[in-house]
Amino acid sequence: MGILTDVVFAPAVGPMKGLLWLAQVIAEQAERTLYDEDVIRAALLDLEEALEAGEIDEAEYEEQEEILLERLKTARERLRSGS
């Protein structure tokens, strides 16, 4: 019965499975980018340059720095745990 059900519902379920697979791939790539240490370090440098250029104030710098440092901490924890 399982094969027959797969064949009958393939036109409806197939595209949905493909869409779910694509969403999963995109989510995994976004997560890898979010926790990529090189990307985070580059963002910290950009943030410092923006502060020095007067594009942002000290409060904005500290707020954004805290977020980036938390991401860096999480990235390192994920690397240690093997995720």
C-alpha positions as CSV (number, residue, x, y, z in Angstrom):
1,M,0.0,0.0,0.0
2,G,2.9,2.4,0.7
3,I,4.2,2.4,-2.9
4,L,0.7,2.9,-4.3
5,T,0.1,5.8,-2.0
6,D,3.5,7.3,-3.0
7,V,2.6,7.0,-6.7
8,V,-0.9,8.4,-6.3
9,F,0.1,11.4,-4.2
10,A,3.5,12.1,-5.9
11,P,2.2,15.0,-8.0
12,A,1.0,16.8,-4.9
13,V,3.6,15.7,-2.3
14,G,6.7,15.8,-4.6
15,P,6.8,19.5,-5.0
16,M,6.2,20.0,-1.3
17,K,9.0,17.7,-0.4
18,G,11.3,19.6,-2.8
19,L,10.3,22.9,-1.2
20,L,10.9,21.6,2.3
21,W,14.3,20.3,1.2
22,L,15.2,23.6,-0.3
23,A,14.1,25.5,2.8
24,Q,16.3,23.1,4.9
25,V,19.3,23.8,2.7
26,I,18.8,27.5,2.9
27,A,18.4,27.4,6.7
28,E,21.6,25.3,7.1
29,Q,23.5,27.8,4.9
30,A,22.2,30.8,6.7
31,E,23.1,29.2,10.0
32,R,26.7,28.4,8.8
33,T,27.1,32.0,7.7
34,L,25.6,33.4,10.9
35,Y,28.1,31.4,13.0
36,D,31.1,31.7,10.7
37,E,33.9,33.2,12.8
38,D,35.5,34.9,9.9
39,V,32.3,36.6,9.0
40,I,31.8,37.7,12.6
41,R,35.3,39.0,12.9
42,A,34.9,41.0,9.7
43,A,31.6,42.5,11.0
44,L,33.4,43.5,14.2
45,L,36.1,45.3,12.2
46,D,33.4,47.0,10.0
47,L,31.7,48.1,13.2
48,E,34.9,49.5,14.6
49,E,35.6,51.4,11.4
50,A,32.0,52.8,11.4
51,L,32.6,54.1,15.0
52,E,35.9,55.7,14.0
53,A,34.4,57.3,11.0
54,G,31.6,58.8,13.1
55,E,28.9,56.8,11.3
56,I,27.6,55.4,14.6
57,D,27.8,56.5,18.2
58,E,29.3,54.7,21.1
59,A,26.0,53.4,22.3
60,E,25.2,51.8,18.9
61,Y,28.7,50.4,18.7
62,E,28.4,48.8,22.1
63,E,25.0,47.3,21.4
64,Q,26.1,45.8,18.1
65,E,29.4,44.6,19.5
66,E,27.6,42.8,22.3
67,I,25.4,41.0,19.7
68,L,28.5,40.0,17.5
69,L,30.5,38.8,20.5
70,E,27.6,36.7,21.6
71,R,27.4,35.2,18.1
72,L,31.2,34.6,18.2
73,K,30.9,32.8,21.6
74,T,28.1,30.6,20.2
75,A,30.1,29.8,17.1
76,R,33.0,28.7,19.3
77,E,30.7,26.6,21.5
78,R,29.2,25.0,18.4
79,L,32.7,24.2,17.0
80,R,33.7,22.6,20.3
81,S,30.5,20.5,20.5
82,G,30.9,19.4,16.8
83,S,27.6,20.9,15.6
